[in-house]
Structure formats: C-alpha cells, structure tokens
Amino acid sequence: GVNIYPNPTLGKFSIKLGNKKMKVLVEIVNVVGEIIYSANSVDVDNLSLDLNLQDGVYFVKLINVELQKMSVSKLIKQ
C-alpha cells in the first residue's frame, strides 16, 4: 500500500511505498489532467517532495516500472 502524508498538505509531503524498495515513476497531475511534476525514482521506499502547488486537488500517480502496475492517490493542497 501507498501512504501519502500529511494529506491535506501545505506543500511538503512524503510518499511511503511499503516495506520494500521499488523502481517507480511518479507523476503529480492536476484535476484537468496536466502533469505538473514527473520524476523517475530508482529503488526507493520513501519519497519526500516539496512542491509549490496552488491550493486544490491533485492526483499522485505511481507506476511500478518492474511490475507495470499503477496506483493513483488523491492529494489535497491547502
């Protein structure tokens, strides 16, 4: 399971990917589908991001490169 905290956030948040490291592609997408952040992360189990986002709802897409699986979580910026 993926855990994003704190959520809602003021801009700085962490993404916990579970107990083992994974190769993931991270995308932050706004409500109209625009990718506003994208990064390849190699062998991680925890990511910390500090993004200058406008207040609103965003979606965090995590794509496991090895397993070709995707998860989407909602992130609220206050």
All heavy atoms as a GROMACS GRO file, in nm:
protein
  607
    1GLY      N    1   0.078  -0.118   0.000
    1GLY     CA    2   0.000   0.000   0.000
    1GLY      C    3   0.083   0.126   0.000
    1GLY      O    4   0.192   0.132   0.054
    2VAL      N    5   0.027   0.225  -0.063
    2VAL     CA    6   0.090   0.357  -0.071
    2VAL      C    7   0.029   0.447   0.035
    2VAL      O    8  -0.092   0.449   0.052
    2VAL     CB    9   0.068   0.418  -0.212
    2VAL    CG1   10   0.121   0.559  -0.219
    2VAL    CG2   11   0.132   0.330  -0.319
    3ASN      N   12   0.114   0.522   0.105
    3ASN     CA   13   0.067   0.614   0.207
    3ASN      C   14   0.126   0.752   0.180
    3ASN      O   15   0.247   0.766   0.168
    3ASN     CB   16   0.109   0.563   0.345
    3ASN     CG   17   0.047   0.643   0.457
    3ASN    OD1   18  -0.047   0.718   0.438
    3ASN    ND2   19   0.103   0.628   0.576
    4ILE      N   20   0.039   0.854   0.166
    4ILE     CA   21   0.083   0.991   0.143
    4ILE      C   22   0.048   1.072   0.267
    4ILE      O   23  -0.066   1.071   0.311
    4ILE     CB   24   0.015   1.050   0.018
    4ILE    CG1   25   0.053   0.968  -0.104
    4ILE    CG2   26   0.055   1.196   0.001
    4ILE    CD1   27  -0.018   1.008  -0.230
    5TYR      N   28   0.147   1.141   0.321
    5TYR     CA   29   0.125   1.218   0.443
    5TYR      C   30   0.215   1.340   0.448
    5TYR      O   31   0.324   1.336   0.389
    5TYR     CB   32   0.148   1.129   0.566
    5TYR     CG   33   0.286   1.068   0.573
    5TYR    CD1   34   0.388   1.131   0.643
    5TYR    CD2   35   0.316   0.949   0.507
    5TYR    CE1   36   0.516   1.077   0.647
    5TYR    CE2   37   0.442   0.895   0.510
    5TYR     CZ   38   0.541   0.959   0.581
    5TYR     OH   39   0.668   0.907   0.584
    6PRO      N   40   0.178   1.450   0.510
    6PRO     CA   41   0.040   1.477   0.555
    6PRO      C   42  -0.050   1.503   0.434
    6PRO      O   43  -0.004   1.552   0.332
    6PRO     CB   44   0.054   1.603   0.641
    6PRO     CG   45   0.173   1.674   0.585
    6PRO     CD   46   0.266   1.566   0.535
    7ASN      N   47  -0.173   1.470   0.450
    7ASN     CA   48  -0.271   1.491   0.344
    7ASN      C   49  -0.404   1.527   0.409
    7ASN      O   50  -0.464   1.440   0.471
    7ASN     CB   51  -0.285   1.366   0.258
    7ASN     CG   52  -0.362   1.389   0.131
    7ASN    OD1   53  -0.395   1.502   0.096
    7ASN    ND2   54  -0.394   1.282   0.062
    8PRO      N   55  -0.448   1.651   0.403
    8PRO     CA   56  -0.402   1.762   0.320
    8PRO      C   57  -0.263   1.813   0.360
    8PRO      O   58  -0.217   1.793   0.471
    8PRO     CB   59  -0.506   1.872   0.342
    8PRO     CG   60  -0.610   1.817   0.432
    8PRO     CD   61  -0.566   1.684   0.479
    9THR      N   62  -0.197   1.879   0.262
    9THR     CA   63  -0.061   1.928   0.282
    9THR      C   64  -0.054   2.078   0.256
    9THR      O   65  -0.139   2.134   0.187
    9THR     CB   66   0.036   1.854   0.187
    9THR    OG1   67   0.168   1.903   0.209
    9THR    CG2   68   0.001   1.876   0.041
   10LEU      N   69   0.050   2.139   0.308
   10LEU     CA   70   0.078   2.279   0.278
   10LEU      C   71   0.179   2.290   0.163
   10LEU      O   72   0.212   2.399   0.120
   10LEU     CB   73   0.131   2.352   0.402
   10LEU     CG   74   0.034   2.358   0.520
   10LEU    CD1   75   0.100   2.422   0.641
   10LEU    CD2   76  -0.092   2.434   0.482
   11GLY      N   77   0.227   2.177   0.114
   11GLY     CA   78   0.322   2.176   0.003
   11GLY      C   79   0.428   2.068   0.017
   11GLY      O   80   0.475   2.012  -0.080
   12LYS      N   81   0.468   2.041   0.140
   12LYS     CA   82   0.569   1.940   0.166
   12LYS      C   83   0.500   1.812   0.211
   12LYS      O   84   0.418   1.814   0.302
   12LYS     CB   85   0.664   1.990   0.275
   12LYS     CG   86   0.788   1.908   0.293
   12LYS     CD   87   0.879   1.975   0.396
   12LYS     CE   88   1.018   1.920   0.384
   12LYS     NZ   89   1.110   1.989   0.474
   13PHE      N   90   0.532   1.699   0.144
   13PHE     CA   91   0.468   1.572   0.180
   13PHE      C   92   0.560   1.456   0.148
   13PHE      O   93   0.658   1.470   0.076
   13PHE     CB   94   0.333   1.557   0.109
   13PHE     CG   95   0.342   1.556  -0.041
   13PHE    CD1   96   0.347   1.438  -0.112
   13PHE    CD2   97   0.345   1.675  -0.112
   13PHE    CE1   98   0.355   1.436  -0.249
   13PHE    CE2   99   0.353   1.675  -0.250
   13PHE     CZ  100   0.358   1.555  -0.319
   14SER      N  101   0.528   1.342   0.205
   14SER     CA  102   0.605   1.220   0.182
   14SER      C  103   0.515   1.112   0.124
   14SER      O  104   0.396   1.108   0.151
   14SER     CB  105   0.666   1.170   0.313
   14SER     OG  106   0.760   1.261   0.362
   15ILE      N  107   0.578   1.025   0.046
   15ILE     CA  108   0.508   0.911  -0.013
   15ILE      C  109   0.579   0.785   0.036
   15ILE      O  110   0.697   0.766   0.006
   15ILE     CB  111   0.509   0.916  -0.167
   15ILE    CG1  112   0.450   1.047  -0.217
   15ILE    CG2  113   0.435   0.796  -0.224
   15ILE    CD1  114   0.471   1.071  -0.365
   16LYS      N  115   0.509   0.705   0.113
   16LYS     CA  116   0.565   0.578   0.164
   16LYS      C  117   0.515   0.467   0.072
   16LYS      O  118   0.395   0.452   0.052
   16LYS     CB  119   0.520   0.555   0.308
   16LYS     CG  120   0.567   0.424   0.366
   16LYS     CD  121   0.691   0.444   0.449
   16LYS     CE  122   0.722   0.316   0.524
   16LYS     NZ  123   0.851   0.261   0.489
   17LEU      N  124   0.607   0.390   0.018
   17LEU     CA  125   0.573   0.290  -0.083
   17LEU      C  126   0.563   0.148  -0.030
   17LEU      O  127   0.553   0.055  -0.108
   17LEU     CB  128   0.677   0.293  -0.196
   17LEU     CG  129   0.688   0.424  -0.271
   17LEU    CD1  130   0.802   0.420  -0.369
   17LEU    CD2  131   0.558   0.455  -0.342
   18GLY      N  132   0.566   0.131   0.098
   18GLY     CA  133   0.558  -0.004   0.153
   18GLY      C  134   0.689  -0.044   0.216
   18GLY      O  135   0.773   0.038   0.248
   19ASN      N  136   0.708  -0.174   0.230
   19ASN     CA  137   0.823  -0.224   0.304
   19ASN      C  138   0.945  -0.255   0.220
   19ASN      O  139   1.051  -0.281   0.272
   19ASN     CB  140   0.783  -0.350   0.381
   19ASN     CG  141   0.679  -0.319   0.487
   19ASN    OD1  142   0.680  -0.211   0.545
   19ASN    ND2  143   0.590  -0.412   0.511
   20LYS      N  144   0.930  -0.257   0.087
   20LYS     CA  145   1.047  -0.286   0.006
   20LYS      C  146   1.068  -0.179  -0.100
   20LYS      O  147   0.974  -0.112  -0.141
   20LYS     CB  148   1.035  -0.424  -0.059
   20LYS     CG  149   0.916  -0.440  -0.150
   20LYS     CD  150   0.913  -0.581  -0.205
   20LYS     CE  151   0.795  -0.597  -0.301
   20LYS     NZ  152   0.791  -0.727  -0.360
   21LYS      N  153   1.192  -0.164  -0.143
   21LYS     CA  154   1.225  -0.063  -0.241
   21LYS      C  155   1.174  -0.104  -0.379
   21LYS      O  156   1.174  -0.222  -0.414
   21LYS     CB  157   1.376  -0.041  -0.244
   21LYS     CG  158   1.428   0.019  -0.116
   21LYS     CD  159   1.573   0.053  -0.126
   21LYS     CE  160   1.618   0.121   0.003
   21LYS     NZ  161   1.750   0.178  -0.009
   22MET      N  162   1.130  -0.003  -0.456
   22MET     CA  163   1.077  -0.027  -0.589
   22MET      C  164   1.127   0.080  -0.685
   22MET      O  165   1.156   0.192  -0.643
   22MET     CB  166   0.924  -0.018  -0.588
   22MET     CG  167   0.853  -0.119  -0.506
   22MET     SD  168   0.676  -0.094  -0.523
   22MET     CE  169   0.638  -0.033  -0.361
   23LYS      N  170   1.134   0.045  -0.812
   23LYS     CA  171   1.160   0.143  -0.916
   23LYS      C  172   1.025   0.197  -0.960
   23LYS      O  173   0.941   0.123  -1.010
   23LYS     CB  174   1.233   0.080  -1.034
   23LYS     CG  175   1.373   0.036  -1.001
   23LYS     CD  176   1.442  -0.024  -1.121
   23LYS     CE  177   1.580  -0.070  -1.082
   23LYS     NZ  178   1.649  -0.141  -1.190
   24VAL      N  179   1.004   0.326  -0.939
   24VAL     CA  180   0.874   0.385  -0.971
   24VAL      C  181   0.891   0.513  -1.053
   24VAL      O  182   0.992   0.582  -1.044
   24VAL     CB  183   0.792   0.418  -0.844
   24VAL    CG1  184   0.752   0.293  -0.770
   24VAL    CG2  185   0.865   0.514  -0.754
   25LEU      N  186   0.788   0.541  -1.132
   25LEU     CA  187   0.771   0.669  -1.198
   25LEU      C  188   0.664   0.743  -1.120
   25LEU      O  189   0.556   0.687  -1.094
   25LEU     CB  190   0.728   0.649  -1.344
   25LEU     CG  191   0.681   0.774  -1.419
   25LEU    CD1  192   0.796   0.872  -1.438
   25LEU    CD2  193   0.623   0.736  -1.554
   26VAL      N  194   0.693   0.866  -1.079
   26VAL     CA  195   0.600   0.947  -1.001
   26VAL      C  196   0.549   1.061  -1.088
   26VAL      O  197   0.629   1.131  -1.150
   26VAL     CB  198   0.669   1.005  -0.876
   26VAL    CG1  199   0.571   1.091  -0.796
   26VAL    CG2  200   0.728   0.896  -0.791
   27GLU      N  201   0.417   1.077  -1.093
   27GLU     CA  202   0.357   1.190  -1.162
   27GLU      C  203   0.255   1.256  -1.070
   27GLU      O  204   0.177   1.187  -1.006
   27GLU     CB  205   0.287   1.148  -1.291
   27GLU     CG  206   0.380   1.102  -1.399
   27GLU     CD  207   0.310   1.061  -1.527
   27GLU    OE1  208   0.185   1.045  -1.526
   27GLU    OE2  209   0.378   1.046  -1.628
   28ILE      N  210   0.258   1.389  -1.065
   28ILE     CA  211   0.155   1.465  -0.995
   28ILE      C  212   0.072   1.532  -1.106
   28ILE      O  213   0.126   1.601  -1.192
   28ILE     CB  214   0.214   1.574  -0.902
   28ILE    CG1  215   0.323   1.516  -0.811
   28ILE    CG2  216   0.103   1.643  -0.824
   28ILE    CD1  217   0.275   1.423  -0.705
   29VAL      N  218  -0.060   1.506  -1.101
   29VAL     CA  219  -0.149   1.552  -1.207
   29VAL      C  220  -0.257   1.639  -1.146
   29VAL      O  221  -0.311   1.607  -1.039
   29VAL     CB  222  -0.214   1.429  -1.278
   29VAL    CG1  223  -0.305   1.472  -1.390
   29VAL    CG2  224  -0.106   1.334  -1.328
   30ASN      N  225  -0.292   1.751  -1.214
   30ASN     CA  226  -0.400   1.835  -1.162
   30ASN      C  227  -0.535   1.781  -1.211
   30ASN      O  228  -0.541   1.681  -1.282
   30ASN     CB  229  -0.378   1.982  -1.199
   30ASN     CG  230  -0.382   2.009  -1.348
   30ASN    OD1  231  -0.428   1.927  -1.427
   30ASN    ND2  232  -0.333   2.124  -1.387
   31VAL      N  233  -0.643   1.848  -1.172
   31VAL     CA  234  -0.777   1.795  -1.199
   31VAL      C  235  -0.813   1.796  -1.347
   31VAL      O  236  -0.905   1.725  -1.388
   31VAL     CB  237  -0.887   1.868  -1.117
   31VAL    CG1  238  -0.874   1.836  -0.970
   31VAL    CG2  239  -0.884   2.016  -1.143
   32VAL      N  240  -0.742   1.873  -1.428
   32VAL     CA  241  -0.771   1.873  -1.572
   32VAL      C  242  -0.676   1.781  -1.650
   32VAL      O  243  -0.678   1.776  -1.771
   32VAL     CB  244  -0.770   2.015  -1.633
   32VAL    CG1  245  -0.883   2.099  -1.577
   32VAL    CG2  246  -0.637   2.083  -1.612
   33GLY      N  247  -0.594   1.705  -1.576
   33GLY     CA  248  -0.510   1.604  -1.638
   33GLY      C  249  -0.372   1.648  -1.679
   33GLY      O  250  -0.298   1.572  -1.740
   34GLU      N  251  -0.334   1.772  -1.645
   34GLU     CA  252  -0.200   1.820  -1.678
   34GLU      C  253  -0.098   1.763  -1.580
   34GLU      O  254  -0.121   1.767  -1.459
   34GLU     CB  255  -0.195   1.972  -1.672
   34GLU     CG  256  -0.284   2.041  -1.771
   34GLU     CD  257  -0.293   2.191  -1.747
   34GLU    OE1  258  -0.289   2.235  -1.630
   34GLU    OE2  259  -0.307   2.263  -1.847
   35ILE      N  260   0.011   1.710  -1.632
   35ILE     CA  261   0.120   1.660  -1.547
   35ILE      C  262   0.200   1.782  -1.500
   35ILE      O  263   0.256   1.855  -1.582
   35ILE     CB  264   0.210   1.562  -1.622
   35ILE    CG1  265   0.128   1.439  -1.665
   35ILE    CG2  266   0.328   1.521  -1.536
   35ILE    CD1  267   0.203   1.345  -1.758
   36ILE      N  268   0.201   1.804  -1.369
   36ILE     CA  269   0.273   1.921  -1.317
   36ILE      C  270   0.404   1.883  -1.249
   36ILE      O  271   0.484   1.969  -1.217
   36ILE     CB  272   0.184   2.002  -1.221
   36ILE    CG1  273   0.132   1.914  -1.109
   36ILE    CG2  274   0.069   2.066  -1.295
   36ILE    CD1  275   0.067   1.991  -0.999
   37TYR      N  276   0.425   1.754  -1.232
   37TYR     CA  277   0.552   1.704  -1.176
   37TYR      C  278   0.571   1.562  -1.224
   37TYR      O  279   0.476   1.483  -1.225
   37TYR     CB  280   0.551   1.709  -1.023
   37TYR     CG  281   0.674   1.649  -0.960
   37TYR    CD1  282   0.789   1.724  -0.944
   37TYR    CD2  283   0.676   1.517  -0.920
   37TYR    CE1  284   0.904   1.669  -0.888
   37TYR    CE2  285   0.790   1.461  -0.864
   37TYR     CZ  286   0.903   1.537  -0.849
   37TYR     OH  287   1.015   1.482  -0.793
   38SER      N  288   0.692   1.529  -1.265
   38SER     CA  289   0.721   1.393  -1.307
   38SER      C  290   0.866   1.361  -1.273
   38SER      O  291   0.954   1.445  -1.291
   38SER     CB  292   0.700   1.379  -1.459
   38SER     OG  293   0.728   1.248  -1.502
   39ALA      N  294   0.889   1.241  -1.221
   39ALA     CA  295   1.025   1.201  -1.185
   39ALA      C  296   1.037   1.050  -1.186
   39ALA      O  297   0.945   0.979  -1.148
   39ALA     CB  298   1.063   1.254  -1.047
   40ASN      N  299   1.151   1.003  -1.233
   40ASN     CA  300   1.186   0.862  -1.220
   40ASN      C  301   1.264   0.847  -1.091
   40ASN      O  302   1.358   0.921  -1.066
   40ASN     CB  303   1.274   0.815  -1.336
   40ASN     CG  304   1.194   0.788  -1.460
   40ASN    OD1  305   1.090   0.724  -1.454
   40ASN    ND2  306   1.241   0.836  -1.573
   41SER      N  307   1.224   0.754  -1.009
   41SER     CA  308   1.295   0.728  -0.885
   41SER      C  309   1.339   0.583  -0.885
   41SER      O  310   1.258   0.494  -0.908
   41SER     CB  311   1.204   0.755  -0.765
   41SER     OG  312   1.164   0.889  -0.765
   42VAL      N  313   1.464   0.559  -0.862
   42VAL     CA  314   1.518   0.425  -0.870
   42VAL      C  315   1.535   0.367  -0.730
   42VAL      O  316   1.599   0.428  -0.645
   42VAL     CB  317   1.654   0.426  -0.944
   42VAL    CG1  318   1.713   0.288  -0.950
   42VAL    CG2  319   1.636   0.483  -1.084
   43ASP      N  320   1.475   0.251  -0.709
   43ASP     CA  321   1.491   0.176  -0.585
   43ASP      C  322   1.468   0.260  -0.460
   43ASP      O  323   1.559   0.289  -0.383
   43ASP     CB  324   1.629   0.111  -0.578
   43ASP     CG  325   1.643  -0.004  -0.676
   43ASP    OD1  326   1.539  -0.064  -0.711
   43ASP    OD2  327   1.755  -0.032  -0.720
   44VAL      N  328   1.344   0.304  -0.443
   44VAL     CA  329   1.308   0.382  -0.325
   44VAL      C  330   1.194   0.316  -0.251
   44VAL      O  331   1.117   0.239  -0.308
   44VAL     CB  332   1.268   0.527  -0.364
   44VAL    CG1  333   1.384   0.602  -0.422
   44VAL    CG2  334   1.150   0.527  -0.459
   45ASP      N  335   1.183   0.345  -0.123
   45ASP     CA  336   1.067   0.300  -0.045
   45ASP      C  337   0.996   0.419   0.021
   45ASP      O  338   0.890   0.406   0.076
   45ASP     CB  339   1.103   0.195   0.058
   45ASP     CG  340   1.206   0.243   0.159
   45ASP    OD1  341   1.250   0.359   0.150
   45ASP    OD2  342   1.243   0.165   0.246
   46ASN      N  343   1.059   0.538   0.011
   46ASN     CA  344   1.001   0.658   0.071
   46ASN      C  345   1.050   0.779  -0.008
   46ASN      O  346   1.169   0.794  -0.030
   46ASN     CB  347   1.045   0.668   0.217
   46ASN     CG  348   0.960   0.764   0.296
   46ASN    OD1  349   0.870   0.828   0.243
   46ASN    ND2  350   0.989   0.776   0.424
   47LEU      N  351   0.956   0.863  -0.052
   47LEU     CA  352   0.991   0.984  -0.125
   47LEU      C  353   0.941   1.105  -0.047
   47LEU      O  354   0.831   1.102   0.007
   47LEU     CB  355   0.922   0.986  -0.262
   47LEU     CG  356   0.959   0.879  -0.361
   47LEU    CD1  357   0.860   0.879  -0.477
   47LEU    CD2  358   1.099   0.901  -0.412
   48SER      N  359   1.021   1.211  -0.042
   48SER     CA  360   0.978   1.336   0.018
   48SER      C  361   0.980   1.443  -0.091
   48SER      O  362   1.080   1.459  -0.160
   48SER     CB  363   1.070   1.377   0.132
   48SER     OG  364   1.056   1.288   0.239
   49LEU      N  365   0.868   1.514  -0.106
   49LEU     CA  366   0.857   1.618  -0.206
   49LEU      C  367   0.813   1.748  -0.142
   49LEU      O  368   0.736   1.748  -0.045
   49LEU     CB  369   0.755   1.578  -0.314
   49LEU     CG  370   0.786   1.452  -0.394
   49LEU    CD1  371   0.668   1.415  -0.483
   49LEU    CD2  372   0.911   1.471  -0.478
   50ASP      N  373   0.861   1.859  -0.195
   50ASP     CA  374   0.819   1.991  -0.152
   50ASP      C  375   0.786   2.069  -0.277
   50ASP      O  376   0.875   2.122  -0.344
   50ASP     CB  377   0.930   2.059  -0.072
   50ASP     CG  378   0.882   2.188  -0.004
   50ASP    OD1  379   0.764   2.225  -0.020
   50ASP    OD2  380   0.964   2.250   0.066
   51LEU      N  381   0.658   2.070  -0.313
   51LEU     CA  382   0.615   2.131  -0.438
   51LEU      C  383   0.540   2.260  -0.412
   51LEU      O  384   0.462   2.270  -0.319
   51LEU     CB  385   0.525   2.034  -0.515
   51LEU     CG  386   0.586   1.899  -0.550
   51LEU    CD1  387   0.483   1.812  -0.621
   51LEU    CD2  388   0.709   1.915  -0.636
   52ASN      N  389   0.563   2.358  -0.498
   52ASN     CA  390   0.494   2.486  -0.489
   52ASN      C  391   0.367   2.474  -0.572
   52ASN      O  392   0.364   2.509  -0.690
   52ASN     CB  393   0.586   2.596  -0.541
   52ASN     CG  394   0.524   2.733  -0.522
   52ASN    OD1  395   0.431   2.750  -0.444
   52ASN    ND2  396   0.576   2.830  -0.594
   53LEU      N  397   0.262   2.421  -0.511
   53LEU     CA  398   0.135   2.398  -0.579
   53LEU      C  399   0.031   2.501  -0.536
   53LEU      O  400   0.033   2.547  -0.423
   53LEU     CB  401   0.081   2.258  -0.544
   53LEU     CG  402   0.169   2.138  -0.574
   53LEU    CD1  403   0.106   2.013  -0.517
   53LEU    CD2  404   0.190   2.124  -0.723
   54GLN      N  405  -0.060   2.532  -0.628
   54GLN     CA  406  -0.174   2.613  -0.590
   54GLN      C  407  -0.267   2.527  -0.507
   54GLN      O  408  -0.268   2.404  -0.520
   54GLN     CB  409  -0.247   2.664  -0.714
   54GLN     CG  410  -0.168   2.763  -0.796
   54GLN     CD  411  -0.249   2.817  -0.913
   54GLN    OE1  412  -0.364   2.782  -0.932
   54GLN    NE2  413  -0.188   2.904  -0.991
   55ASP      N  414  -0.348   2.591  -0.422
   55ASP     CA  415  -0.445   2.515  -0.343
   55ASP      C  416  -0.540   2.440  -0.436
   55ASP      O  417  -0.582   2.493  -0.539
   55ASP     CB  418  -0.526   2.610  -0.254
   55ASP     CG  419  -0.442   2.671  -0.143
   55ASP    OD1  420  -0.323   2.637  -0.134
   55ASP    OD2  421  -0.497   2.751  -0.066
   56GLY      N  422  -0.571   2.317  -0.399
   56GLY     CA  423  -0.663   2.237  -0.480
   56GLY      C  424  -0.640   2.089  -0.464
   56GLY      O  425  -0.568   2.044  -0.375
   57VAL      N  426  -0.701   2.013  -0.555
   57VAL     CA  427  -0.692   1.868  -0.553
   57VAL      C  428  -0.598   1.822  -0.664
   57VAL      O  429  -0.606   1.870  -0.777
   57VAL     CB  430  -0.832   1.804  -0.573
   57VAL    CG1  431  -0.822   1.653  -0.582
   57VAL    CG2  432  -0.925   1.847  -0.460
   58TYR      N  433  -0.511   1.728  -0.630
   58TYR     CA  434  -0.415   1.671  -0.724
   58TYR      C  435  -0.420   1.520  -0.712
   58TYR      O  436  -0.471   1.466  -0.615
   58TYR     CB  437  -0.273   1.721  -0.694
   58TYR     CG  438  -0.260   1.870  -0.710
   58TYR    CD1  439  -0.288   1.956  -0.605
   58TYR    CD2  440  -0.223   1.925  -0.832
   58TYR    CE1  441  -0.280   2.093  -0.621
   58TYR    CE2  442  -0.214   2.061  -0.849
   58TYR     CZ  443  -0.242   2.146  -0.743
   58TYR     OH  444  -0.233   2.282  -0.759
   59PHE      N  445  -0.366   1.453  -0.812
   59PHE     CA  446  -0.358   1.307  -0.810
   59PHE      C  447  -0.213   1.266  -0.822
   59PHE      O  448  -0.140   1.315  -0.907
   59PHE     CB  449  -0.443   1.247  -0.922
   59PHE     CG  450  -0.588   1.280  -0.907
   59PHE    CD1  451  -0.644   1.387  -0.974
   59PHE    CD2  452  -0.669   1.206  -0.822
   59PHE    CE1  453  -0.777   1.420  -0.958
   59PHE    CE2  454  -0.803   1.238  -0.805
   59PHE     CZ  455  -0.857   1.346  -0.874
   60VAL      N  456  -0.172   1.176  -0.733
   60VAL     CA  457  -0.036   1.122  -0.733
   60VAL      C  458  -0.042   0.986  -0.801
   60VAL      O  459  -0.104   0.893  -0.750
   60VAL     CB  460   0.019   1.110  -0.589
   60VAL    CG1  461   0.159   1.052  -0.591
   60VAL    CG2  462   0.016   1.245  -0.519
   61LYS      N  463   0.021   0.976  -0.918
   61LYS     CA  464   0.027   0.850  -0.992
   61LYS      C  465   0.164   0.787  -0.969
   61LYS      O  466   0.266   0.850  -0.990
   61LYS     CB  467   0.006   0.873  -1.142
   61LYS     CG  468  -0.134   0.916  -1.177
   61LYS     CD  469  -0.148   0.962  -1.321
   61LYS     CE  470  -0.104   0.862  -1.422
   61LYS     NZ  471  -0.132   0.907  -1.562
   62LEU      N  472   0.163   0.664  -0.923
   62LEU     CA  473   0.287   0.589  -0.903
   62LEU      C  474   0.282   0.468  -0.994
   62LEU      O  475   0.190   0.386  -0.985
   62LEU     CB  476   0.300   0.545  -0.758
   62LEU     CG  477   0.306   0.658  -0.656
   62LEU    CD1  478   0.290   0.605  -0.516
   62LEU    CD2  479   0.436   0.734  -0.670
   63ILE      N  480   0.381   0.456  -1.082
   63ILE     CA  481   0.387   0.344  -1.174
   63ILE      C  482   0.509   0.261  -1.139
   63ILE      O  483   0.622   0.309  -1.145
   63ILE     CB  484   0.396   0.395  -1.320
   63ILE    CG1  485   0.274   0.482  -1.351
   63ILE    CG2  486   0.406   0.277  -1.417
   63ILE    CD1  487   0.289   0.569  -1.472
   64ASN      N  488   0.483   0.136  -1.100
   64ASN     CA  489   0.592   0.042  -1.070
   64ASN      C  490   0.647  -0.006  -1.204
   64ASN      O  491   0.580  -0.074  -1.281
   64ASN     CB  492   0.538  -0.075  -0.988
   64ASN     CG  493   0.648  -0.170  -0.946
   64ASN    OD1  494   0.736  -0.205  -1.024
   64ASN    ND2  495   0.643  -0.214  -0.822
   65VAL      N  496   0.771   0.034  -1.233
   65VAL     CA  497   0.832   0.007  -1.362
   65VAL      C  498   0.848  -0.144  -1.386
   65VAL      O  499   0.823  -0.193  -1.496
   65VAL     CB  500   0.969   0.079  -1.372
   65VAL    CG1  501   1.039   0.047  -1.502
   65VAL    CG2  502   0.949   0.229  -1.357
   66GLU      N  503   0.886  -0.217  -1.283
   66GLU     CA  504   0.913  -0.360  -1.300
   66GLU      C  505   0.786  -0.441  -1.316
   66GLU      O  506   0.778  -0.532  -1.398
   66GLU     CB  507   0.994  -0.411  -1.181
   66GLU     CG  508   1.132  -0.349  -1.173
   66GLU     CD  509   1.197  -0.367  -1.038
   66GLU    OE1  510   1.127  -0.393  -0.938
   66GLU    OE2  511   1.320  -0.353  -1.032
   67LEU      N  512   0.683  -0.410  -1.238
   67LEU     CA  513   0.560  -0.489  -1.241
   67LEU      C  514   0.454  -0.432  -1.335
   67LEU      O  515   0.350  -0.495  -1.357
   67LEU     CB  516   0.500  -0.497  -1.100
   67LEU     CG  517   0.586  -0.562  -0.992
   67LEU    CD1  518   0.517  -0.557  -0.858
   67LEU    CD2  519   0.621  -0.705  -1.029
   68GLN      N  520   0.480  -0.312  -1.390
   68GLN     CA  521   0.384  -0.245  -1.478
   68GLN      C  522   0.248  -0.229  -1.409
   68GLN      O  523   0.144  -0.255  -1.468
   68GLN     CB  524   0.370  -0.320  -1.611
   68GLN     CG  525   0.495  -0.317  -1.695
   68GLN     CD  526   0.534  -0.177  -1.740
   68GLN    OE1  527   0.455  -0.108  -1.801
   68GLN    NE2  528   0.654  -0.134  -1.708
   69LYS      N  529   0.252  -0.190  -1.282
   69LYS     CA  530   0.130  -0.163  -1.206
   69LYS      C  531   0.126  -0.016  -1.169
   69LYS      O  532   0.230   0.045  -1.146
   69LYS     CB  533   0.124  -0.248  -1.079
   69LYS     CG  534   0.101  -0.394  -1.105
   69LYS     CD  535   0.079  -0.468  -0.974
   69LYS     CE  536   0.046  -0.614  -1.001
   69LYS     NZ  537   0.022  -0.688  -0.878
   70MET      N  538   0.004   0.039  -1.162
   70MET     CA  539  -0.011   0.180  -1.130
   70MET      C  540  -0.107   0.198  -1.014
   70MET      O  541  -0.206   0.126  -1.004
   70MET     CB  542  -0.065   0.256  -1.252
   70MET     CG  543  -0.082   0.404  -1.228
   70MET     SD  544  -0.136   0.496  -1.374
   70MET     CE  545  -0.305   0.441  -1.388
   71SER      N  546  -0.077   0.294  -0.927
   71SER     CA  547  -0.171   0.332  -0.824
   71SER      C  548  -0.192   0.483  -0.833
   71SER      O  549  -0.100   0.557  -0.870
   71SER     CB  550  -0.124   0.291  -0.685
   71SER     OG  551  -0.020   0.377  -0.642
   72VAL      N  552  -0.311   0.527  -0.801
   72VAL     CA  553  -0.345   0.670  -0.803
   72VAL      C  554  -0.402   0.707  -0.667
   72VAL      O  555  -0.493   0.640  -0.617
   72VAL     CB  556  -0.446   0.702  -0.915
   72VAL    CG1  557  -0.480   0.850  -0.913
   72VAL    CG2  558  -0.393   0.661  -1.051
   73SER      N  559  -0.348   0.811  -0.607
   73SER     CA  560  -0.396   0.860  -0.478
   73SER      C  561  -0.428   1.009  -0.489
   73SER      O  562  -0.362   1.081  -0.562
   73SER     CB  563  -0.289   0.840  -0.370
   73SER     OG  564  -0.252   0.706  -0.359
   74LYS      N  565  -0.528   1.052  -0.415
   74LYS     CA  566  -0.566   1.193  -0.415
   74LYS      C  567  -0.483   1.268  -0.313
   74LYS      O  568  -0.459   1.220  -0.202
   74LYS     CB  569  -0.715   1.207  -0.383
   74LYS     CG  570  -0.764   1.349  -0.392
   74LYS     CD  571  -0.914   1.369  -0.395
   74LYS     CE  572  -0.993   1.284  -0.304
   74LYS     NZ  573  -1.136   1.325  -0.299
   75LEU      N  574  -0.437   1.388  -0.351
   75LEU     CA  575  -0.360   1.475  -0.263
   75LEU      C  576  -0.428   1.611  -0.262
   75LEU      O  577  -0.462   1.666  -0.366
   75LEU     CB  578  -0.216   1.490  -0.317
   75LEU     CG  579  -0.127   1.588  -0.242
   75LEU    CD1  580  -0.093   1.534  -0.103
   75LEU    CD2  581   0.000   1.615  -0.320
   76ILE      N  582  -0.452   1.665  -0.143
   76ILE     CA  583  -0.516   1.794  -0.128
   76ILE      C  584  -0.414   1.895  -0.078
   76ILE      O  585  -0.348   1.873   0.023
   76ILE     CB  586  -0.636   1.786  -0.031
   76ILE    CG1  587  -0.740   1.688  -0.087
   76ILE    CG2  588  -0.696   1.924  -0.008
   76ILE    CD1  589  -0.851   1.654   0.009
   77LYS      N  590  -0.400   2.006  -0.152
   77LYS     CA  591  -0.310   2.115  -0.113
   77LYS      C  592  -0.393   2.227  -0.054
   77LYS      O  593  -0.488   2.274  -0.117
   77LYS     CB  594  -0.232   2.163  -0.236
   77LYS     CG  595  -0.161   2.296  -0.221
   77LYS     CD  596  -0.051   2.294  -0.118
   77LYS     CE  597   0.037   2.416  -0.122
   77LYS     NZ  598  -0.022   2.541  -0.082
   78GLN      N  599  -0.360   2.269   0.067
   78GLN     CA  600  -0.432   2.378   0.133
   78GLN      C  601  -0.353   2.506   0.125
   78GLN      O  602  -0.234   2.508   0.131
   78GLN     CB  603  -0.456   2.346   0.280
   78GLN     CG  604  -0.552   2.233   0.299
   78GLN     CD  605  -0.581   2.208   0.447
   78GLN    OE1  606  -0.495   2.221   0.531
   78GLN    NE2  607  -0.703   2.169   0.476
   0.00000   0.00000   0.00000
